[in-house]
């Protein structure tokens, strides 16, 4: 299944603005982020903790869903941005 990833802010420095990735059914947001971290050889948010990563699935902050355990579905749009105020 395919998901579209849109990057903003600091994340855009490490990842193209919009990319489409094929993922296996049942893939979680956390697994996607882990794969993208490996792809950029480090972290999408640089030296900041993972908590500094703002993740949206179809416009909803995943913190209001199941967090990084949120399961992705075919056609989802995932937005990634460094938090405006990293911890």
VMD Tcl script that builds the backbone (N, CA, C; Angstrom):
set m [mol new atoms 261]
animate dup $m
set s [atomselect $m all]
$s set {name element resname resid chain x y z} {
  {N N UNK 1 A 0.849 -1.182 0.000}
  {CA C UNK 1 A 0.000 0.000 0.000}
  {C C UNK 1 A 0.886 1.233 0.000}
  {N N UNK 2 A 0.359 2.342 -0.481}
  {CA C UNK 2 A 1.147 3.569 -0.616}
  {C C UNK 2 A 0.681 4.639 0.362}
  {N N UNK 3 A 1.649 5.340 0.938}
  {CA C UNK 3 A 1.371 6.517 1.753}
  {C C UNK 3 A 2.184 7.676 1.189}
  {N N UNK 4 A 1.631 8.866 1.287}
  {CA C UNK 4 A 2.322 10.080 0.853}
  {C C UNK 4 A 2.903 10.745 2.085}
  {N N UNK 5 A 4.155 11.134 1.990}
  {CA C UNK 5 A 4.836 11.795 3.105}
  {C C UNK 5 A 5.152 13.217 2.684}
  {N N UNK 6 A 4.691 14.160 3.481}
  {CA C UNK 6 A 4.984 15.578 3.232}
  {C C UNK 6 A 5.834 16.084 4.382}
  {N N UNK 7 A 6.957 16.670 4.048}
  {CA C UNK 7 A 7.865 17.157 5.093}
  {C C UNK 7 A 7.871 18.677 5.129}
  {N N UNK 8 A 8.058 19.192 6.320}
  {CA C UNK 8 A 8.043 20.634 6.563}
  {C C UNK 8 A 9.189 20.992 7.512}
  {N N UNK 9 A 9.540 22.264 7.527}
  {CA C UNK 9 A 10.531 22.762 8.485}
  {C C UNK 9 A 11.853 22.033 8.392}
  {N N UNK 10 A 12.407 21.708 9.565}
  {CA C UNK 10 A 13.714 21.045 9.631}
  {C C UNK 10 A 13.730 19.697 8.922}
  {N N UNK 11 A 12.609 19.007 8.941}
  {CA C UNK 11 A 12.560 17.687 8.305}
  {C C UNK 11 A 12.809 17.809 6.808}
  {N N UNK 12 A 12.342 18.885 6.215}
  {CA C UNK 12 A 12.503 19.074 4.763}
  {C C UNK 12 A 13.978 19.181 4.381}
  {N N UNK 13 A 14.828 19.564 5.316}
  {CA C UNK 13 A 16.265 19.620 5.032}
  {C C UNK 13 A 16.857 18.228 4.847}
  {N N UNK 14 A 16.139 17.193 5.347}
  {CA C UNK 14 A 16.655 15.831 5.300}
  {C C UNK 14 A 15.872 14.918 4.356}
  {N N UNK 15 A 14.671 15.369 3.975}
  {CA C UNK 15 A 13.777 14.538 3.184}
  {C C UNK 15 A 13.097 15.417 2.140}
  {N N UNK 16 A 12.857 14.875 0.966}
  {CA C UNK 16 A 12.161 15.647 -0.067}
  {C C UNK 16 A 10.814 16.154 0.447}
  {N N UNK 17 A 10.330 17.236 -0.140}
  {CA C UNK 17 A 9.089 17.870 0.304}
  {C C UNK 17 A 7.905 16.912 0.267}
  {N N UNK 18 A 7.771 16.155 -0.797}
  {CA C UNK 18 A 6.688 15.181 -0.913}
  {C C UNK 18 A 7.229 13.914 -1.558}
  {N N UNK 19 A 7.008 12.792 -0.891}
  {CA C UNK 19 A 7.421 11.498 -1.427}
  {C C UNK 19 A 6.298 10.492 -1.204}
  {N N UNK 20 A 6.239 9.502 -2.045}
  {CA C UNK 20 A 5.291 8.406 -1.880}
  {C C UNK 20 A 6.103 7.154 -1.570}
  {N N UNK 21 A 5.689 6.445 -0.533}
  {CA C UNK 21 A 6.386 5.226 -0.124}
  {C C UNK 21 A 5.398 4.070 -0.079}
  {N N UNK 22 A 5.859 2.920 -0.505}
  {CA C UNK 22 A 5.084 1.697 -0.342}
  {C C UNK 22 A 5.436 1.102 1.011}
  {N N UNK 23 A 4.407 0.749 1.770}
  {CA C UNK 23 A 4.600 0.133 3.081}
  {C C UNK 23 A 3.701 -1.098 3.168}
  {N N UNK 24 A 4.040 -1.997 4.044}
  {CA C UNK 24 A 3.240 -3.196 4.246}
  {C C UNK 24 A 1.979 -2.862 5.035}
  {N N UNK 25 A 0.895 -3.580 4.782}
  {CA C UNK 25 A -0.306 -3.399 5.604}
  {C C UNK 25 A 0.045 -3.619 7.073}
  {N N UNK 26 A -0.528 -2.794 7.943}
  {CA C UNK 26 A -0.248 -2.892 9.371}
  {C C UNK 26 A 0.929 -2.065 9.831}
  {N N UNK 27 A 1.619 -1.393 8.903}
  {CA C UNK 27 A 2.756 -0.550 9.266}
  {C C UNK 27 A 2.277 0.600 10.146}
  {N N UNK 28 A 3.034 0.879 11.196}
  {CA C UNK 28 A 2.691 1.977 12.101}
  {C C UNK 28 A 3.476 3.229 11.747}
  {N N UNK 29 A 3.032 4.342 12.288}
  {CA C UNK 29 A 3.748 5.601 12.114}
  {C C UNK 29 A 5.177 5.454 12.624}
  {N N UNK 30 A 5.344 4.817 13.761}
  {CA C UNK 30 A 6.680 4.631 14.327}
  {C C UNK 30 A 7.594 3.831 13.420}
  {N N UNK 31 A 7.061 2.796 12.798}
  {CA C UNK 31 A 7.863 1.999 11.876}
  {C C UNK 31 A 8.242 2.810 10.638}
  {N N UNK 32 A 7.315 3.632 10.159}
  {CA C UNK 32 A 7.624 4.501 9.025}
  {C C UNK 32 A 8.721 5.491 9.397}
  {N N UNK 33 A 8.601 6.110 10.560}
  {CA C UNK 33 A 9.611 7.080 11.002}
  {C C UNK 33 A 10.966 6.390 11.170}
  {N N UNK 34 A 10.982 5.172 11.740}
  {CA C UNK 34 A 12.240 4.430 11.875}
  {C C UNK 34 A 12.891 4.205 10.506}
  {N N UNK 35 A 12.077 3.816 9.523}
  {CA C UNK 35 A 12.602 3.568 8.178}
  {C C UNK 35 A 13.148 4.855 7.558}
  {N N UNK 36 A 12.432 5.959 7.753}
  {CA C UNK 36 A 12.894 7.232 7.202}
  {C C UNK 36 A 14.154 7.717 7.915}
  {N N UNK 37 A 14.228 7.511 9.241}
  {CA C UNK 37 A 15.444 7.863 9.984}
  {C C UNK 37 A 16.645 7.122 9.403}
  {N N UNK 38 A 16.472 5.833 9.130}
  {CA C UNK 38 A 17.565 5.027 8.567}
  {C C UNK 38 A 17.938 5.525 7.172}
  {N N UNK 39 A 16.925 5.953 6.431}
  {CA C UNK 39 A 17.160 6.442 5.072}
  {C C UNK 39 A 17.996 7.717 5.056}
  {N N UNK 40 A 17.796 8.581 6.059}
  {CA C UNK 40 A 18.556 9.830 6.110}
  {C C UNK 40 A 19.818 9.676 6.953}
  {N N UNK 41 A 20.102 8.418 7.342}
  {CA C UNK 41 A 21.314 8.098 8.096}
  {C C UNK 41 A 21.406 8.881 9.397}
  {N N UNK 42 A 20.359 8.814 10.177}
  {CA C UNK 42 A 20.370 9.499 11.465}
  {C C UNK 42 A 18.975 9.718 11.976}
  {N N UNK 43 A 18.577 10.973 12.008}
  {CA C UNK 43 A 17.268 11.312 12.547}
  {C C UNK 43 A 16.640 12.417 11.718}
  {N N UNK 44 A 15.334 12.312 11.523}
  {CA C UNK 44 A 14.615 13.350 10.789}
  {C C UNK 44 A 14.669 14.686 11.501}
  {N N UNK 45 A 14.858 14.660 12.816}
  {CA C UNK 45 A 14.871 15.906 13.593}
  {C C UNK 45 A 16.260 16.243 14.117}
  {N N UNK 46 A 17.284 15.689 13.493}
  {CA C UNK 46 A 18.645 16.031 13.867}
  {C C UNK 46 A 18.979 15.608 15.287}
  {N N UNK 47 A 19.509 16.535 16.071}
  {CA C UNK 47 A 19.948 16.230 17.426}
  {C C UNK 47 A 18.819 16.267 18.450}
  {N N UNK 48 A 17.622 16.666 18.033}
  {CA C UNK 48 A 16.502 16.754 18.968}
  {C C UNK 48 A 15.917 15.371 19.229}
  {N N UNK 49 A 15.269 15.191 20.392}
  {CA C UNK 49 A 14.647 13.890 20.677}
  {C C UNK 49 A 13.471 13.633 19.741}
  {N N UNK 50 A 13.112 12.380 19.603}
  {CA C UNK 50 A 12.001 12.008 18.726}
  {C C UNK 50 A 10.716 12.743 19.099}
  {N N UNK 51 A 10.563 13.074 20.363}
  {CA C UNK 51 A 9.369 13.804 20.809}
  {C C UNK 51 A 9.250 15.159 20.123}
  {N N UNK 52 A 10.349 15.639 19.547}
  {CA C UNK 52 A 10.318 16.924 18.850}
  {C C UNK 52 A 9.707 16.811 17.461}
  {N N UNK 53 A 9.407 15.576 17.021}
  {CA C UNK 53 A 8.837 15.363 15.695}
  {C C UNK 53 A 7.315 15.466 15.777}
  {N N UNK 54 A 6.763 16.384 15.019}
  {CA C UNK 54 A 5.313 16.538 14.913}
  {C C UNK 54 A 4.859 15.685 13.736}
  {N N UNK 55 A 3.934 14.758 14.006}
  {CA C UNK 55 A 3.466 13.837 12.970}
  {C C UNK 55 A 1.956 13.967 12.827}
  {N N UNK 56 A 1.514 14.198 11.594}
  {CA C UNK 56 A 0.082 14.251 11.293}
  {C C UNK 56 A -0.261 13.096 10.365}
  {N N UNK 57 A -1.406 12.463 10.605}
  {CA C UNK 57 A -1.939 11.479 9.657}
  {C C UNK 57 A -3.257 12.015 9.147}
  {N N UNK 58 A -3.303 12.320 7.881}
  {CA C UNK 58 A -4.503 12.893 7.263}
  {C C UNK 58 A -4.971 14.145 8.005}
  {N N UNK 59 A -4.002 14.962 8.450}
  {CA C UNK 59 A -4.294 16.235 9.085}
  {C C UNK 59 A -4.524 16.179 10.580}
  {N N UNK 60 A -4.507 14.989 11.173}
  {CA C UNK 60 A -4.715 14.839 12.617}
  {C C UNK 60 A -3.402 14.476 13.291}
  {N N UNK 61 A -3.067 15.217 14.337}
  {CA C UNK 61 A -1.863 14.919 15.104}
  {C C UNK 61 A -1.984 13.503 15.661}
  {N N UNK 62 A -0.965 12.665 15.424}
  {CA C UNK 62 A -1.039 11.278 15.884}
  {C C UNK 62 A -1.079 11.176 17.400}
  {N N UNK 63 A -0.704 12.241 18.107}
  {CA C UNK 63 A -0.837 12.242 19.565}
  {C C UNK 63 A -2.297 12.100 19.972}
  {N N UNK 64 A -3.223 12.490 19.097}
  {CA C UNK 64 A -4.654 12.368 19.367}
  {C C UNK 64 A -5.209 11.042 18.858}
  {N N UNK 65 A -4.370 10.231 18.277}
  {CA C UNK 65 A -4.747 8.899 17.805}
  {C C UNK 65 A -4.030 7.892 18.705}
  {N N UNK 66 A -3.214 7.034 18.145}
  {CA C UNK 66 A -2.455 6.062 18.939}
  {C C UNK 66 A -0.966 6.388 18.963}
  {N N UNK 67 A -0.636 7.669 18.775}
  {CA C UNK 67 A 0.764 8.070 18.791}
  {C C UNK 67 A 1.549 7.357 17.700}
  {N N UNK 68 A 2.770 6.959 18.017}
  {CA C UNK 68 A 3.613 6.284 17.037}
  {C C UNK 68 A 3.125 4.871 16.744}
  {N N UNK 69 A 2.140 4.390 17.514}
  {CA C UNK 69 A 1.529 3.081 17.250}
  {C C UNK 69 A 0.347 3.182 16.285}
  {N N UNK 70 A 0.047 4.381 15.784}
  {CA C UNK 70 A -1.035 4.572 14.827}
  {C C UNK 70 A -0.751 3.769 13.562}
  {N N UNK 71 A -1.701 2.933 13.178}
  {CA C UNK 71 A -1.544 2.095 11.991}
  {C C UNK 71 A -1.927 2.897 10.755}
  {N N UNK 72 A -1.080 2.805 9.744}
  {CA C UNK 72 A -1.314 3.513 8.491}
  {C C UNK 72 A -2.230 2.711 7.569}
  {N N UNK 73 A -2.952 3.425 6.720}
  {CA C UNK 73 A -3.823 2.795 5.731}
  {C C UNK 73 A -3.428 3.271 4.344}
  {N N UNK 74 A -3.797 2.499 3.338}
  {CA C UNK 74 A -3.496 2.859 1.961}
  {C C UNK 74 A -4.060 4.245 1.650}
  {N N UNK 75 A -3.222 5.100 1.066}
  {CA C UNK 75 A -3.645 6.442 0.685}
  {C C UNK 75 A -3.482 7.494 1.758}
  {N N UNK 76 A -3.034 7.095 2.956}
  {CA C UNK 76 A -2.825 8.088 4.023}
  {C C UNK 76 A -1.796 9.122 3.592}
  {N N UNK 77 A -1.963 10.321 4.132}
  {CA C UNK 77 A -0.984 11.390 3.953}
  {C C UNK 77 A -0.383 11.669 5.329}
  {N N UNK 78 A 0.928 11.520 5.424}
  {CA C UNK 78 A 1.645 11.715 6.681}
  {C C UNK 78 A 2.456 13.001 6.572}
  {N N UNK 79 A 2.204 13.931 7.477}
  {CA C UNK 79 A 2.962 15.174 7.538}
  {C C UNK 79 A 4.001 15.082 8.636}
  {N N UNK 80 A 5.216 15.490 8.354}
  {CA C UNK 80 A 6.320 15.444 9.320}
  {C C UNK 80 A 6.971 16.804 9.432}
  {N N UNK 81 A 7.130 17.269 10.676}
  {CA C UNK 81 A 7.776 18.552 10.903}
  {C C UNK 81 A 8.490 18.509 12.239}
  {N N UNK 82 A 9.595 19.232 12.319}
  {CA C UNK 82 A 10.232 19.425 13.610}
  {C C UNK 82 A 9.343 20.321 14.459}
  {N N UNK 83 A 9.199 20.005 15.710}
  {CA C UNK 83 A 8.373 20.804 16.595}
  {C C UNK 83 A 8.881 22.242 16.638}
  {N N UNK 84 A 7.970 23.162 16.770}
  {CA C UNK 84 A 8.351 24.566 16.869}
  {C C UNK 84 A 9.152 24.830 18.138}
  {N N UNK 85 A 8.945 24.012 19.162}
  {CA C UNK 85 A 9.655 24.183 20.430}
  {C C UNK 85 A 10.150 22.826 20.920}
  {N N UNK 86 A 11.227 22.301 20.325}
  {CA C UNK 86 A 11.733 20.996 20.748}
  {C C UNK 86 A 12.174 21.023 22.201}
  {N N UNK 87 A 12.020 19.884 22.847}
  {CA C UNK 87 A 12.402 19.772 24.262}
  {C C UNK 87 A 13.879 19.641 24.404}
}
mol reanalyze $m
mol bondsrecalc $m
mol representation Tube
mol addrep $m
